[in-house]
Amino acid sequence: MKNLKFLIIGIVFGIILSKSEVVSWYRIYEMFKFQSFHMYGVIGSAVAIGVILMQLFKKGIIKDFQGNPIIVKPKKKGFIRTFVGGSIFGLGWALAGACPGPIFVLIGHGAITILIVLLGAMLGAFIYGLLSKKLPS
Amino acid sequence: MEFISQPWPWYVAGPAIAFVLFLMFYFGRAFGVSTNLETFCTMSGAGKFSDYFKTDWKARKWSLVFVVGIILGGLISSQYLMTSDAIDLNPDTVKELAELGFANAGSDYLPAEIFSTDNLLSLKGIAILLVAGLCIGFGTRYAGGCTSGHAITGLSSLQLPSLVAVIGFFAGGLLMVWFLFPLIF
């Protein structure tokens, strides 16, 4: 099965997020309170290495497994969409102490109530879909 | 084995996440989680309500499999790789949370005040979980990505929209924690 590799990458990602406590509500709280370096270290070091990787992709030094160049899709532009959308996401991230990746990790931990957060997130995505043409970008 | 059972420091987790980013692109896909929320909507029949959801979810099977892996990763770590659920917090954080009404901060991954199943019996308890989810789902789709898509992938590839989105993530998060928490809790 050609998708098996994504199952394994997902398992690795889930273990990393668990073991580094990134899925803990408290780690998100202390990040927004500037009381610990932990989350800044995690995201900062991932981005620092990511910058180097992206340059190696762009220059064609690293190619994908089939030997094709790796192209990173540009993000949708628009100040309102990214700032307002980002701020709304930030409110939820801080309240639930979890972003989408950790929501799934916490389901694996057996946290029943996180399913309500997931249900809310699906509803939120649904509402966005209904309104997407009317919202300013 | 000692290392496996201990919490991992940031300088292990960050590079490890960068390795996950590398693997996703190496295998020809993007690194992101939140698009799956839309895929779930499509699979639940949201296409009946809006053309936005009339997409071929089968083309995103790889990402759904990735999410199943994330859940399994959580299960494996909680069952086999964790000796303690306690989070080693800054004493100031513990004290501050106690004043907000969170007892025993850091004794578990999640505070019982928000995540205990008893909260499902109260309107406020359910509302907090549901509203948090709504903000996450709506915000991430409007912004076009979450922490993995914008903060990690977008910032790594030096994209301006991602920088604006991450500033937004912090604007929202700071507003919630500094100003709304004292009103909610």
Contacts between the chains, C-beta under 8 A, distances in Angstrom:
chain1	res1	chain2	res2	distance
A	3	B	61	6.0
A	3	B	62	5.0
A	3	B	65	4.3
A	4	B	65	7.8
A	5	B	23	7.9
A	5	B	27	5.8
A	6	B	27	7.2
A	6	B	29	7.3
A	6	B	62	4.9
A	6	B	63	7.4
A	6	B	65	4.6
A	6	B	66	4.4
A	6	B	69	6.5
A	7	B	65	5.0
A	7	B	66	7.3
A	7	B	68	6.3
A	7	B	69	4.3
A	7	B	72	7.5
A	8	B	69	6.5
A	9	B	20	6.1
A	9	B	23	5.1
A	9	B	24	6.5
A	9	B	27	7.7
A	9	B	66	6.4
A	9	B	69	6.4
A	10	B	65	7.0
A	10	B	66	4.3
A	10	B	67	6.5
A	10	B	68	6.5
A	10	B	69	1.9
A	10	B	70	4.6
A	10	B	71	7.9
A	10	B	72	7.0
A	10	B	73	6.3
A	11	B	69	4.5
A	11	B	70	7.6
A	11	B	72	5.1
A	11	B	73	4.2
A	11	B	76	6.7
A	12	B	16	7.8
A	12	B	20	6.3
A	12	B	69	7.8
A	12	B	73	6.6
A	13	B	17	7.5
A	13	B	20	4.8
A	13	B	66	7.7
A	13	B	69	7.1
A	13	B	70	5.7
A	13	B	73	6.2
A	14	B	69	6.5
A	14	B	70	4.2
A	14	B	71	6.8
A	14	B	72	6.4
A	14	B	73	1.8
A	14	B	74	4.7
A	14	B	75	7.9
A	14	B	76	7.4
A	14	B	77	6.9
A	15	B	73	4.5
A	15	B	76	6.3
A	15	B	77	4.9
A	15	B	81	6.7
A	16	B	8	7.4
A	16	B	13	5.7
A	16	B	16	4.7
A	16	B	17	6.1
A	16	B	20	6.9
A	16	B	73	7.8
A	17	B	13	8.0
A	17	B	70	7.7
A	17	B	73	7.4
A	17	B	74	7.6
A	18	B	73	6.8
A	18	B	74	5.7
A	18	B	77	3.6
A	18	B	78	6.7
A	18	B	81	7.3
A	18	B	82	7.1
A	19	B	4	7.9
A	19	B	7	6.4
A	19	B	8	4.5
A	19	B	13	7.4
A	19	B	77	5.9
A	19	B	81	6.4
A	19	B	82	7.5
A	20	B	7	6.9
A	20	B	8	4.5
A	20	B	9	7.6
A	20	B	10	7.0
A	20	B	12	7.0
A	20	B	13	3.3
A	20	B	16	7.9
A	21	B	7	5.5
A	21	B	87	5.7
A	21	B	109	7.2
A	22	B	13	6.6
A	23	B	74	7.3
A	23	B	109	6.5
A	24	B	87	5.1
A	24	B	109	4.5
A	24	B	110	7.0
A	25	B	109	7.2
A	25	B	110	5.1
A	25	B	111	5.7
A	25	B	114	6.8
A	25	B	115	7.4
A	26	B	87	5.0
A	26	B	89	5.8
A	26	B	93	7.1
A	26	B	97	7.9
A	26	B	105	6.3
A	26	B	106	5.7
A	26	B	109	7.7
A	26	B	111	7.2
A	27	B	87	6.9
A	28	B	173	7.6
A	29	B	93	7.1
A	29	B	97	7.4
A	29	B	177	6.3
A	30	B	89	6.5
A	30	B	90	6.3
A	30	B	93	4.9
A	31	B	173	7.8
A	32	B	170	7.7
A	32	B	173	4.5
A	32	B	174	5.7
A	32	B	176	7.4
A	32	B	177	4.1
A	32	B	178	7.5
A	33	B	93	6.7
A	33	B	96	7.3
A	33	B	177	6.0
A	33	B	178	7.8
A	35	B	90	4.7
A	35	B	92	5.9
A	35	B	93	4.8
A	36	B	89	7.6
A	36	B	90	5.6
A	36	B	93	7.3
A	37	B	10	7.1
A	38	B	9	8.0
A	38	B	10	5.3
A	39	B	10	7.7
A	40	B	10	7.8
A	41	B	9	7.7
A	41	B	10	2.9
A	41	B	11	6.5
A	41	B	13	8.0
A	41	B	14	6.2
A	42	B	10	4.6
A	42	B	13	4.7
A	42	B	14	4.7
A	42	B	17	6.9
A	43	B	14	7.0
A	43	B	147	7.5
A	43	B	151	5.8
A	43	B	152	7.0
A	44	B	14	6.7
A	45	B	10	6.4
A	45	B	11	6.1
A	45	B	13	8.0
A	45	B	14	2.9
A	45	B	15	5.9
A	45	B	18	7.4
A	46	B	13	7.8
A	46	B	14	4.3
A	46	B	15	7.2
A	46	B	17	4.1
A	46	B	18	4.8
A	46	B	21	7.1
A	46	B	152	5.4
A	46	B	156	7.9
A	47	B	151	7.3
A	47	B	152	6.3
A	47	B	155	4.8
A	47	B	156	5.4
A	48	B	14	7.7
A	49	B	14	7.2
A	49	B	15	5.7
A	49	B	18	3.7
A	50	B	18	5.3
A	50	B	21	5.6
A	50	B	152	6.0
A	50	B	153	7.2
A	50	B	155	7.3
A	50	B	156	2.8
A	50	B	157	7.7
A	51	B	155	7.9
A	51	B	156	5.2
A	51	B	158	7.1
A	53	B	18	6.6
A	53	B	21	6.7
A	53	B	22	5.5
A	53	B	25	7.6
A	53	B	156	6.8
A	54	B	156	4.9
A	54	B	157	4.6
A	54	B	158	7.4
A	57	B	25	6.4
A	62	B	22	8.0
A	62	B	26	7.4
A	64	B	25	7.0
A	64	B	26	5.6
A	64	B	27	7.0
A	64	B	28	5.1
A	65	B	26	5.8
A	65	B	27	5.9
A	65	B	28	7.1
A	66	B	28	7.2
A	68	B	28	7.5
A	70	B	25	5.0
A	70	B	26	7.4
A	70	B	28	7.9
A	72	B	25	7.4
A	72	B	30	7.6
A	72	B	153	7.0
A	72	B	157	4.7
A	73	B	30	6.3
A	74	B	159	6.5
A	75	B	144	5.6
A	75	B	145	6.6
A	75	B	149	7.8
A	75	B	150	7.1
A	75	B	154	5.5
A	75	B	159	5.1
A	75	B	161	4.3
A	75	B	162	5.6
A	75	B	165	7.8
A	76	B	144	4.6
A	76	B	161	6.5
A	77	B	160	7.7
A	77	B	161	5.3
A	78	B	161	7.1
A	79	B	164	6.1
A	81	B	142	5.8
A	81	B	143	6.4
A	81	B	144	6.7
A	82	B	143	5.3
A	82	B	144	6.9
A	82	B	150	7.9
A	82	B	161	4.8
A	82	B	162	7.6
A	82	B	164	4.2
A	82	B	165	4.2
A	82	B	168	6.3
A	83	B	164	5.3
A	83	B	165	7.3
A	83	B	167	6.9
A	83	B	168	4.5
A	83	B	171	7.6
A	84	B	142	6.8
A	84	B	143	7.9
A	84	B	168	6.9
A	85	B	138	7.7
A	85	B	139	5.2
A	85	B	140	7.3
A	85	B	141	7.4
A	85	B	142	3.0
A	85	B	143	3.1
A	85	B	144	7.1
A	85	B	165	7.0
A	85	B	168	6.8
A	86	B	139	6.7
A	86	B	143	4.4
A	86	B	150	7.3
A	86	B	164	6.9
A	86	B	165	4.0
A	86	B	166	6.9
A	86	B	167	7.0
A	86	B	168	2.3
A	86	B	169	5.0
A	86	B	171	7.4
A	86	B	172	6.8
A	87	B	139	7.2
A	87	B	168	4.3
A	87	B	169	7.5
A	87	B	171	4.7
A	87	B	172	3.9
A	87	B	175	7.5
A	88	B	135	5.1
A	88	B	138	5.9
A	88	B	139	3.4
A	88	B	142	6.7
A	88	B	143	7.8
A	88	B	172	6.2
A	89	B	135	6.5
A	89	B	136	6.0
A	89	B	138	7.9
A	89	B	139	2.9
A	89	B	140	4.8
A	89	B	142	7.9
A	89	B	143	5.8
A	89	B	146	6.6
A	89	B	168	7.2
A	89	B	169	6.0
A	89	B	172	6.4
A	90	B	139	7.2
A	90	B	168	6.1
A	90	B	169	4.2
A	90	B	170	6.2
A	90	B	171	6.1
A	90	B	172	2.3
A	90	B	173	4.1
A	90	B	174	7.7
A	90	B	175	7.5
A	90	B	176	7.0
A	91	B	132	8.0
A	91	B	135	4.7
A	91	B	139	7.2
A	91	B	172	4.2
A	91	B	173	7.2
A	91	B	175	6.6
A	91	B	176	4.9
A	91	B	180	7.6
A	92	B	131	7.6
A	92	B	132	4.7
A	92	B	133	6.7
A	92	B	134	7.1
A	92	B	135	2.9
A	92	B	136	3.7
A	92	B	137	7.8
A	92	B	139	6.0
A	92	B	172	7.7
A	93	B	135	7.9
A	93	B	136	6.5
A	93	B	147	7.6
A	93	B	169	6.4
A	93	B	172	7.1
A	93	B	173	5.7
A	94	B	172	6.9
A	94	B	173	4.0
A	94	B	174	7.9
A	94	B	176	3.8
A	94	B	177	5.0
A	95	B	128	6.6
A	95	B	131	7.1
A	95	B	132	3.9
A	95	B	135	7.0
A	95	B	176	5.6
A	95	B	180	7.9
A	95	B	184	7.8
A	96	B	114	7.9
A	96	B	129	7.1
A	96	B	132	3.6
A	96	B	133	6.7
A	96	B	136	6.4
A	97	B	110	7.3
A	97	B	114	7.7
A	98	B	136	7.9
A	99	B	33	7.7
A	99	B	34	8.0
A	99	B	136	6.9
A	99	B	140	7.8
A	99	B	146	5.0
A	99	B	147	4.4
A	99	B	148	7.9
A	100	B	33	4.1
A	100	B	34	4.5
A	100	B	36	7.4
A	100	B	37	6.8
A	100	B	136	6.7
A	100	B	140	6.5
A	100	B	146	4.9
A	100	B	147	7.7
A	100	B	148	7.6
A	101	B	33	4.6
A	101	B	70	6.3
A	101	B	146	7.5
A	101	B	147	6.8
A	101	B	148	5.9
A	103	B	136	7.6
A	104	B	33	7.3
A	104	B	67	5.5
A	104	B	70	4.3
A	104	B	71	5.0
A	104	B	74	6.8
A	105	B	70	5.8
A	105	B	71	7.3
A	105	B	73	6.5
A	105	B	74	3.7
A	105	B	77	8.0
A	106	B	74	6.4
A	106	B	109	7.7
A	106	B	110	7.3
A	107	B	71	5.2
A	107	B	74	6.6
A	108	B	70	7.3
A	108	B	71	4.3
A	108	B	72	6.3
A	108	B	73	6.5
A	108	B	74	2.4
A	108	B	75	3.9
A	108	B	76	7.6
A	108	B	77	7.7
A	108	B	78	6.6
A	109	B	74	5.1
A	109	B	75	7.3
A	109	B	77	7.9
A	109	B	78	4.3
A	109	B	109	6.9
A	110	B	75	7.7
A	110	B	78	6.7
A	111	B	109	8.0
A	111	B	110	6.1
A	111	B	115	6.0
A	112	B	117	5.7
A	112	B	120	8.0
A	113	B	114	7.7
A	113	B	115	4.7
A	113	B	116	7.2
A	113	B	117	6.2
A	113	B	119	6.2
A	113	B	120	6.5
A	113	B	129	5.9
A	114	B	115	7.0
A	114	B	129	7.9
A	116	B	120	7.2
A	116	B	126	6.3
A	116	B	129	3.9
A	116	B	130	5.7
A	116	B	133	6.7
A	117	B	129	5.2
A	117	B	130	7.6
A	117	B	132	5.6
A	117	B	133	4.1
A	117	B	136	7.1
A	118	B	133	6.4
A	119	B	130	7.0
A	119	B	133	6.3
A	120	B	129	6.7
A	120	B	130	4.3
A	120	B	131	6.8
A	120	B	132	6.5
A	120	B	133	2.1
A	120	B	134	4.6
A	120	B	135	8.0
A	120	B	136	7.2
A	120	B	137	6.4
A	121	B	37	5.4
A	121	B	133	4.3
A	121	B	134	7.3
A	121	B	136	4.7
A	121	B	137	3.5
A	121	B	140	7.8
A	122	B	37	5.6
A	122	B	40	5.2
A	122	B	41	6.0
A	122	B	44	7.5
A	122	B	133	7.8
A	122	B	137	6.1
A	123	B	130	7.8
A	123	B	133	7.1
A	123	B	134	5.9
A	123	B	137	6.3
A	124	B	37	7.5
A	124	B	133	6.4
A	124	B	134	4.2
A	124	B	135	6.7
A	124	B	136	6.4
A	124	B	137	2.5
A	124	B	138	3.6
A	124	B	139	7.3
A	124	B	140	7.9
A	124	B	141	7.2
A	125	B	34	7.8
A	125	B	37	3.9
A	125	B	38	5.1
A	125	B	40	7.6
A	125	B	41	5.5
A	125	B	137	4.2
A	125	B	138	7.0
A	125	B	140	7.6
A	125	B	141	4.9
A	126	B	41	4.9
A	126	B	46	5.6
A	126	B	49	7.7
A	126	B	53	7.9
A	126	B	137	7.6
A	127	B	134	7.4
A	127	B	137	7.7
A	127	B	138	5.6
A	128	B	137	7.2
A	128	B	138	5.0
A	128	B	141	4.0
A	128	B	142	5.5
A	129	B	38	6.7
A	129	B	41	6.3
A	129	B	46	6.3
A	129	B	49	7.9
A	129	B	50	5.0
A	129	B	52	4.0
A	129	B	53	5.4
A	129	B	141	7.3
A	130	B	49	6.4
A	130	B	50	5.0
A	130	B	52	7.3
A	132	B	50	7.8
A	132	B	52	5.3
A	132	B	141	8.0
A	133	B	52	7.8
A	135	B	142	6.6
